[in-house]
Amino acid sequence: MKKYDIHLFVCLNERDDGRPACGKKHGEKLIDIFKEFIKKHNIKASWRVNKAGCLGICNYGPTVAVYPEGVFYVNVQTESDVEEIVISHLKNNQPVNRLLLENASIENK
């Protein structure tokens, strides 16, 4: 199995009971956008973007986990959010503070 320098997991969990779910908030589209921007910004590290099931923090979704650091981004909504993560975190090794789980509150979701 190949070891990746950067491994992103994008939650695609869906629920039919009315509770929040990342997959219903454009999680699938986020995967395509991450791949596009990683290529566009010429990230040299070996990388992979994967679909993920529930990451356990649905109230803050859409959620993206970055490994090997174990960084969780929440409320990732737009192409500009994704591009900021790619440039700041993946290219320059600086996490995007405003999207970090530990900086999130329910009121901000």
Secondary structure, DSSP 4 states (H G I P E B T S, - for coil): -PPPSEEEEEE----SSSS--GGGGTHHHHHHHHHHHHHHTT--S-EEEEEES--S-GGG-S-EEEETTTEEE----SHHHHHHIIIIIIIT----GGGBGGG--GGG-
